[in-house]
C-alpha cells in the first residue's frame, strides 16, 4: 500500500476506535449530552425498556465496537458502519435530528472506507513476505 493509503487507514482506525469508546462511556457519565433524547419512543416502547437503560446498553455496545476497530479493523469497520446505519434509522424515527443523521451518514461512509482499507492492508501484509 502506498504511504498515503496507510496513513489514511491509521487515521480512520484511531478515530473509529476513540470516538465510539468516548461516546459509549458518556452514556454512563452524561457529560457530552443527554443521550436519552436521541432515542425514538417507538424503540423503548416496543422493547419495553426505559430509554436511559437502553442507552446504557448502547454505551456498552459502542465501547465494544471501538475495541473491535482497534484489534480487528476490517470487522470493526463494518460493525461500526452497521451500528451507524441503525442510529440513522433511529434518528429518522425521532425526527428533528436530521442534521445528526446526515453527520452519521458521513461517519458510516468513513467506517466503510476503514473496513475497505483494512482489507487492502491485510492483502499487503500477506503479499509482503512473497516479495522478499
MDTraj code that builds the backbone (N, CA, C; nanometers):
import mdtraj as md
import numpy as np

residues = "UNK UNK UNK UNK UNK UNK UNK UNK UNK UNK UNK UNK UNK UNK UNK UNK UNK UNK UNK UNK UNK UNK UNK UNK UNK UNK UNK UNK UNK UNK UNK UNK UNK UNK UNK UNK UNK UNK UNK UNK UNK UNK UNK UNK UNK UNK UNK UNK UNK UNK UNK UNK UNK UNK UNK UNK UNK UNK UNK UNK UNK UNK UNK UNK UNK UNK UNK UNK UNK UNK UNK UNK UNK UNK UNK UNK UNK UNK UNK UNK UNK UNK UNK UNK UNK UNK UNK UNK UNK UNK UNK UNK UNK UNK UNK UNK UNK UNK UNK UNK UNK UNK UNK UNK UNK UNK UNK UNK UNK UNK UNK UNK UNK UNK UNK UNK UNK UNK UNK UNK UNK UNK UNK UNK UNK UNK UNK UNK UNK UNK UNK UNK".split()
xyz = np.array([
    [0.0849, -0.1192, 0.0000],
    [0.0000, 0.0000, 0.0000],
    [0.0882, 0.1238, 0.0000],
    [0.0456, 0.2219, -0.0754],
    [0.1251, 0.3447, -0.0736],
    [0.1099, 0.4131, 0.0617],
    [0.2067, 0.4944, 0.0953],
    [0.2152, 0.5560, 0.2270],
    [0.0892, 0.6348, 0.2634],
    [0.0333, 0.7111, 0.1692],
    [-0.0873, 0.7893, 0.1963],
    [-0.2059, 0.7024, 0.2329],
    [-0.2212, 0.5899, 0.1662],
    [-0.3301, 0.4975, 0.1980],
    [-0.3123, 0.4383, 0.3369],
    [-0.1896, 0.4049, 0.3703],
    [-0.1621, 0.3501, 0.5034],
    [-0.1900, 0.4555, 0.6107],
    [-0.1511, 0.5796, 0.5839],
    [-0.1779, 0.6864, 0.6801],
    [-0.3285, 0.7089, 0.6963],
    [-0.4028, 0.7063, 0.5850],
    [-0.5488, 0.7215, 0.5927],
    [-0.6099, 0.6083, 0.6752],
    [-0.5613, 0.4872, 0.6546],
    [-0.6074, 0.3716, 0.7335],
    [-0.5827, 0.3955, 0.8821],
    [-0.4617, 0.4398, 0.9171],
    [-0.4277, 0.4613, 1.0580],
    [-0.5117, 0.5731, 1.1201],
    [-0.5351, 0.6803, 1.0461],
    [-0.6180, 0.7911, 1.0956],
    [-0.7607, 0.7435, 1.1221],
    [-0.8179, 0.6724, 1.0247],
    [-0.9543, 0.6226, 1.0422],
    [-0.9624, 0.5204, 1.1549],
    [-0.8618, 0.4359, 1.1646],
    [-0.8605, 0.3356, 1.2720],
    [-0.8588, 0.4032, 1.4085],
    [-0.7762, 0.5052, 1.4238],
    [-0.7700, 0.5780, 1.5506],
    [-0.9042, 0.6458, 1.5805],
    [-0.9580, 0.7142, 1.4816],
    [-1.0844, 0.7853, 1.5017],
    [-1.2003, 0.6937, 1.5359],
    [-1.2089, 0.5806, 1.4661],
    [-1.3206, 0.4884, 1.4900],
    [-1.2943, 0.3938, 1.6066],
    [-1.1783, 0.4051, 1.6670],
    [-1.1540, 0.3392, 1.7955],
    [-1.1936, 0.4335, 1.9083],
    [-1.1421, 0.5549, 1.9026],
    [-1.1590, 0.6504, 2.0127],
    [-1.3019, 0.7040, 2.0222],
    [-1.3599, 0.7470, 1.9097],
    [-1.4922, 0.8109, 1.9143],
    [-1.6006, 0.7194, 1.9720],
    [-1.6129, 0.5939, 1.9266],
    [-1.7163, 0.5088, 1.9866],
    [-1.6927, 0.4809, 2.1351],
    [-1.5665, 0.4688, 2.1742],
    [-1.5380, 0.4439, 2.3160],
    [-1.5780, 0.5656, 2.3992],
    [-1.5449, 0.6840, 2.3529],
    [-1.5839, 0.8056, 2.4263],
    [-1.7356, 0.8186, 2.4320],
    [-1.8021, 0.7995, 2.3176],
    [-1.9487, 0.8098, 2.3159],
    [-2.0109, 0.7036, 2.4060],
    [-1.9555, 0.5826, 2.4031],
    [-2.0077, 0.4753, 2.4879],
    [-1.9909, 0.5049, 2.6351],
    [-1.8731, 0.5527, 2.6736],
    [-1.8500, 0.5882, 2.8136],
    [-1.9422, 0.7017, 2.8581],
    [-1.9674, 0.7948, 2.7656],
    [-2.0516, 0.9082, 2.8033],
    [-2.1982, 0.8694, 2.8226],
    [-2.2381, 0.7545, 2.7727],
    [-2.3747, 0.7069, 2.8004],
    [-2.3930, 0.6845, 2.9508],
    [-2.2823, 0.6598, 3.0199],
    [-2.2856, 0.6403, 3.1652],
    [-2.2581, 0.7705, 3.2402],
    [-2.1786, 0.8591, 3.1813],
    [-2.1367, 0.9811, 3.2501],
    [-2.2256, 1.1015, 3.2208],
    [-2.2787, 1.1087, 3.0994],
    [-2.3667, 1.2191, 3.0617],
    [-2.2990, 1.3546, 3.0579],
    [-2.1723, 1.3587, 3.0229],
    [-2.1000, 1.4852, 3.0178],
    [-2.1204, 1.5589, 2.8847],
    [-2.1370, 1.4870, 2.7766],
    [-2.1478, 1.5486, 2.6447],
    [-2.2894, 1.5947, 2.6128],
    [-2.3881, 1.5144, 2.6485],
    [-2.5274, 1.5464, 2.6178],
    [-2.6199, 1.4534, 2.6956],
    [-2.7470, 1.4795, 2.6878],
    [-2.8483, 1.3876, 2.7391],
    [-2.8832, 1.2929, 2.6245],
    [-2.8229, 1.1773, 2.6236],
    [-2.8361, 1.0836, 2.5123],
    [-2.9778, 1.0297, 2.4974],
    [-3.0536, 1.0272, 2.6051],
    [-3.1888, 0.9706, 2.6009],
    [-3.2776, 1.0418, 2.4986],
    [-3.2535, 1.1702, 2.4751],
    [-3.3379, 1.2469, 2.3819],
    [-3.3242, 1.1989, 2.2377],
    [-3.2181, 1.1245, 2.2088],
    [-3.1955, 1.0758, 2.0731],
    [-3.2628, 0.9413, 2.0457],
    [-3.3246, 0.8827, 2.1454],
    [-3.3874, 0.7520, 2.1261],
    [-3.5321, 0.7680, 2.0831],
    [-3.5674, 0.7032, 1.9730],
    [-3.7052, 0.7070, 1.9252],
    [-3.7965, 0.6399, 2.0277],
    [-3.9087, 0.7045, 2.0627],
    [-4.0010, 0.6452, 2.1608],
    [-4.0487, 0.5054, 2.1199],
    [-4.0583, 0.4826, 1.9883],
    [-4.1024, 0.3516, 1.9400],
    [-4.0071, 0.2409, 1.9832],
    [-3.8793, 0.2730, 1.9923],
    [-3.7795, 0.1720, 2.0281],
    [-3.7988, 0.1275, 2.1723],
    [-3.8050, 0.2249, 2.2638],
    [-3.8173, 0.1880, 2.4047],
    [-3.9539, 0.1267, 2.4344],
    [-4.0601, 0.1746, 2.3695],
    [-4.1922, 0.1157, 2.3960],
    [-4.2037, -0.0242, 2.3374],
    [-4.1458, -0.0466, 2.2208],
    [-4.1505, -0.1799, 2.1593],
    [-4.0722, -0.2813, 2.2421],
    [-3.9556, -0.2388, 2.2917],
    [-3.8718, -0.3295, 2.3699],
    [-3.9119, -0.3337, 2.5169],
    [-3.9942, -0.2392, 2.5590],
    [-4.0373, -0.2348, 2.6981],
    [-3.9245, -0.2041, 2.7941],
    [-3.8373, -0.1124, 2.7536],
    [-3.7210, -0.0788, 2.8346],
    [-3.7128, 0.0733, 2.8476],
    [-3.6723, 0.1193, 2.9635],
    [-3.6580, 0.2628, 2.9885],
    [-3.5486, 0.3185, 2.8965],
    [-3.5703, 0.4388, 2.8398],
    [-3.4705, 0.4955, 2.7479],
    [-3.3293, 0.5033, 2.8059],
    [-3.3158, 0.5416, 2.9322],
    [-3.1814, 0.5531, 2.9900],
    [-3.1136, 0.4163, 3.0004],
    [-3.1895, 0.3153, 3.0378],
    [-3.1347, 0.1795, 3.0446],
    [-3.0910, 0.1339, 2.9065],
    [-3.1740, 0.1628, 2.8063],
    [-3.1405, 0.1266, 2.6688],
    [-3.0109, 0.1956, 2.6264],
    [-2.9975, 0.3244, 2.6603],
    [-2.8776, 0.3975, 2.6202],
    [-2.7536, 0.3468, 2.6922],
    [-2.7680, 0.2947, 2.8112],
    [-2.6522, 0.2350, 2.8786],
    [-2.6098, 0.1066, 2.8069],
    [-2.7062, 0.0300, 2.7583],
    [-2.6749, -0.0888, 2.6784],
    [-2.6047, -0.0455, 2.5496],
    [-2.6555, 0.0609, 2.4887],
    [-2.5927, 0.1176, 2.3696],
    [-2.4476, 0.1552, 2.3997],
    [-2.4249, 0.2136, 2.5170],
    [-2.2891, 0.2523, 2.5562],
    [-2.1941, 0.1346, 2.5592],
    [-2.2393, 0.0236, 2.6134],
    [-2.1556, -0.0968, 2.6178],
    [-2.1247, -0.1442, 2.4757],
    [-2.2259, -0.1446, 2.3900],
    [-2.2063, -0.1882, 2.2514],
    [-2.1073, -0.0963, 2.1800],
    [-2.1171, 0.0336, 2.2044],
    [-2.0253, 0.1274, 2.1388],
    [-1.8812, 0.1082, 2.1873],
    [-1.8648, 0.0818, 2.3152],
    [-1.7298, 0.0552, 2.3665],
    [-1.6733, -0.0706, 2.3013],
    [-1.7534, -0.1741, 2.2915],
    [-1.7103, -0.2985, 2.2277],
    [-1.6770, -0.2732, 2.0805],
    [-1.7588, -0.1940, 2.0126],
    [-1.7336, -0.1641, 1.8714],
    [-1.6013, -0.0899, 1.8543],
    [-1.5728, 0.0056, 1.9418],
    [-1.4450, 0.0774, 1.9354],
    [-1.3271, -0.0151, 1.9575],
    [-1.3407, -0.1046, 2.0531],
    [-1.2336, -0.2019, 2.0781],
    [-1.2178, -0.2971, 1.9597],
    [-1.3293, -0.3328, 1.8957],
    [-1.3226, -0.4196, 1.7776],
    [-1.2450, -0.3521, 1.6656],
    [-1.2658, -0.2231, 1.6471],
    [-1.1893, -0.1497, 1.5455],
    [-1.0406, -0.1525, 1.5797],
    [-1.0091, -0.1382, 1.7075],
    [-0.8674, -0.1359, 1.7487],
    [-0.7978, -0.2675, 1.7183],
    [-0.8644, -0.3808, 1.7448],
    [-0.7971, -0.5107, 1.7307],
    [-0.8255, -0.5800, 1.5977],
    [-0.9384, -0.5516, 1.5367],
    [-0.9753, -0.6150, 1.4095],
    [-1.0460, -0.5118, 1.3223],
    [-0.9712, -0.4176, 1.2645],
    [-1.0344, -0.3058, 1.1947],
    [-1.1206, -0.3447, 1.0752],
    [-1.0893, -0.4554, 1.0118],
    [-1.1720, -0.4980, 0.8985],
    [-1.3116, -0.5323, 0.9478],
    [-1.3222, -0.6149, 1.0497],
    [-1.4513, -0.6494, 1.1101],
    [-1.5113, -0.5282, 1.1800],
    [-1.4298, -0.4582, 1.2585],
    [-1.4783, -0.3449, 1.3361],
    [-1.5330, -0.2328, 1.2497],
    [-1.4713, -0.2090, 1.1364],
    [-1.5207, -0.1052, 1.0453],
    [-1.6614, -0.1364, 0.9972],
    [-1.6833, -0.2611, 0.9579],
    [-1.8178, -0.2998, 0.9142],
    [-1.9170, -0.2977, 1.0307],
    [-1.8713, -0.3378, 1.1495],
    [-1.9576, -0.3344, 1.2674],
    [-2.0012, -0.1914, 1.2986],
    [-1.9077, -0.0984, 1.2994],
    [-1.9406, 0.0413, 1.3270],
    [-2.0309, 0.0979, 1.2180],
    [-2.0061, 0.0628, 1.0927],
    [-2.0911, 0.1102, 0.9834],
    [-2.2349, 0.0606, 1.0014],
    [-2.2508, -0.0657, 1.0366],
    [-2.3853, -0.1204, 1.0586],
    [-2.4519, -0.0522, 1.1783],
    [-2.3752, -0.0294, 1.2841],
    [-2.4278, 0.0378, 1.4029],
    [-2.4741, 0.1787, 1.3674],
    [-2.3940, 0.2504, 1.2887],
    [-2.4321, 0.3857, 1.2473],
    [-2.5561, 0.3839, 1.1586],
    [-2.5714, 0.2826, 1.0758],
    [-2.6936, 0.2714, 0.9954],
    [-2.8153, 0.2592, 1.0863],
    [-2.8032, 0.1792, 1.1921],
    [-2.9127, 0.1674, 1.2888],
    [-2.9413, 0.2988, 1.3591],
    [-2.8363, 0.3727, 1.3931],
    [-2.8545, 0.5032, 1.4564],
    [-2.9268, 0.5990, 1.3621],
    [-2.8906, 0.5953, 1.2349],
    [-2.9558, 0.6815, 1.1359],
    [-3.1051, 0.6508, 1.1285],
    [-3.1398, 0.5238, 1.1214],
    [-3.2816, 0.4856, 1.1178],
    [-3.3527, 0.5360, 1.2430],
    [-3.2903, 0.5168, 1.3595],
    [-3.3487, 0.5644, 1.4841],
    [-3.3709, 0.7157, 1.4791],
    [-3.2715, 0.7908, 1.4321],
    [-3.2831, 0.9361, 1.4264],
    [-3.3917, 0.9806, 1.3297],
    [-3.4093, 0.9078, 1.2215],
    [-3.5177, 0.9401, 1.1285],
    [-3.6538, 0.9170, 1.1946],
    [-3.6631, 0.8152, 1.2798],
    [-3.7867, 0.7903, 1.3535],
    [-3.8135, 0.8996, 1.4566],
    [-3.7082, 0.9469, 1.5217],
    [-3.7234, 1.0537, 1.6216],
    [-3.7701, 1.1814, 1.5538],
    [-3.7085, 1.2152, 1.4404],
    [-3.7369, 1.3419, 1.3744],
    [-3.6677, 1.4547, 1.4492],
    [-3.6428, 1.5635, 1.3816],
    [-3.5820, 1.6782, 1.4460],
    [-3.4308, 1.6711, 1.4596],
    [-3.3719, 1.5581, 1.4243],
    [-3.2259, 1.5436, 1.4322],
    [-3.1691, 1.5030, 1.2962],
    [-3.2252, 1.5588, 1.1910],
    [-3.1796, 1.5221, 1.0574],
    [-3.0347, 1.5637, 1.0337],
    [-2.9923, 1.6730, 1.0981],
    [-2.8529, 1.7152, 1.0852],
    [-2.7592, 1.6108, 1.1448],
    [-2.7984, 1.5514, 1.2561],
    [-2.7172, 1.4479, 1.3203],
    [-2.7189, 1.3210, 1.2342],
    [-2.8347, 1.2903, 1.1764],
    [-2.8445, 1.1729, 1.0885],
    [-2.7530, 1.1898, 0.9669],
    [-2.7478, 1.3112, 0.9119],
    [-2.6594, 1.3370, 0.7984],
    [-2.5137, 1.3218, 0.8388],
    [-2.4770, 1.3737, 0.9561],
    [-2.3409, 1.3576, 1.0067],
    [-2.3073, 1.2092, 1.0232],
    [-2.4028, 1.1331, 1.0774],
    [-2.3787, 0.9907, 1.0977],
    [-2.3685, 0.9151, 0.9655],
    [-2.4347, 0.9640, 0.8614],
    [-2.4170, 0.9044, 0.7287],
    [-2.2724, 0.9217, 0.6834],
    [-2.2170, 1.0401, 0.7040],
    [-2.0759, 1.0622, 0.6711],
    [-1.9841, 0.9727, 0.7520],
    [-2.0150, 0.9576, 0.8809],
    [-1.9353, 0.8677, 0.9649],
    [-1.9475, 0.7231, 0.9168],
    [-2.0679, 0.6835, 0.8774],
    [-2.0879, 0.5468, 0.8283],
    [-2.0025, 0.5216, 0.7036],
    [-1.9980, 0.6191, 0.6147],
    [-1.9148, 0.6048, 0.4948],
    [-1.7668, 0.5977, 0.5328],
    [-1.7254, 0.6749, 0.6327],
    [-1.5877, 0.6667, 0.6807],
    [-1.5561, 0.5300, 0.7389],
    [-1.6506, 0.4722, 0.8127],
    [-1.6304, 0.3387, 0.8698],
    [-1.6202, 0.2334, 0.7595],
    [-1.6999, 0.2493, 0.6551],
    [-1.6895, 0.1566, 0.5410],
    [-1.5533, 0.1720, 0.4724],
    [-1.5074, 0.2961, 0.4592],
    [-1.3744, 0.3189, 0.3998],
    [-1.2659, 0.2549, 0.4855],
    [-1.2792, 0.2650, 0.6164],
    [-1.1834, 0.2000, 0.7068],
    [-1.1809, 0.0493, 0.6827],
    [-1.2975, -0.0124, 0.6746],
    [-1.3031, -0.1573, 0.6537],
    [-1.2372, -0.1963, 0.5212],
    [-1.2626, -0.1189, 0.4166],
    [-1.2014, -0.1489, 0.2861],
    [-1.0500, -0.1297, 0.2902],
    [-1.0039, -0.0232, 0.3568],
    [-0.8595, -0.0025, 0.3702],
    [-0.7963, -0.1130, 0.4538],
    [-0.8680, -0.1606, 0.5547],
    [-0.8157, -0.2710, 0.6362],
    [-0.8005, -0.3967, 0.5520],
    [-0.8934, -0.4201, 0.4594],
    [-0.8804, -0.5347, 0.3692],
    [-0.7560, -0.5197, 0.2823],
    [-0.7324, -0.3991, 0.2320],
    [-0.6134, -0.3747, 0.1493],
    [-0.4859, -0.3922, 0.2324],
    [-0.4867, -0.3441, 0.3559],
    [-0.3711, -0.3614, 0.4455],
    [-0.3418, -0.5104, 0.4664],
    [-0.4466, -0.5886, 0.4856],
    [-0.4289, -0.7325, 0.5083],
    [-0.3682, -0.7995, 0.3851],
    [-0.4136, -0.7585, 0.2665],
    [-0.3583, -0.8157, 0.1435],
    [-0.2105, -0.7814, 0.1289],
    [-0.1735, -0.6592, 0.1655],
    [-0.0333, -0.6169, 0.1558],
    [0.0518, -0.6982, 0.2524],
    [0.0020, -0.7211, 0.3747],
    [0.0788, -0.7985, 0.4727],
    [0.0992, -0.9421, 0.4264],
    [0.0001, -0.9989, 0.3601],
    [0.0124, -1.1369, 0.3112],
    [0.1086, -1.1427, 0.1938],
    [0.1032, -1.0422, 0.1070],
    [0.1875, -1.0422, -0.0138],
    [0.3312, -1.0002, 0.0161],
    [0.3548, -0.9260, 0.1210],
    [0.4899, -0.8737, 0.1513],
    [0.5954, -0.9825, 0.1662],
    [0.5725, -1.0905, 0.2389],
    [0.6769, -1.1933, 0.2505],
    [0.7091, -1.2593, 0.1162],
    [0.6127, -1.2660, 0.0261],
    [0.6361, -1.3297, -0.1034],
    [0.7346, -1.2484, -0.1870],
    [0.7381, -1.1162, -0.1658],
    [0.8287, -1.0302, -0.2413],
    [0.9713, -1.0372, -0.1909],
    [0.9881, -1.0741, -0.0675],
    [1.1222, -1.0738, -0.0076],
    [1.2077, -1.1871, -0.0555],
])
top = md.Topology()
chain = top.add_chain()
for i, resn in enumerate(residues, 1):
    res = top.add_residue(resn, chain, resSeq=i)
    for name in ("N", "CA", "C"):
        top.add_atom(name, md.element.get_by_symbol(name[0]), res)
traj = md.Trajectory(xyz[None], top)
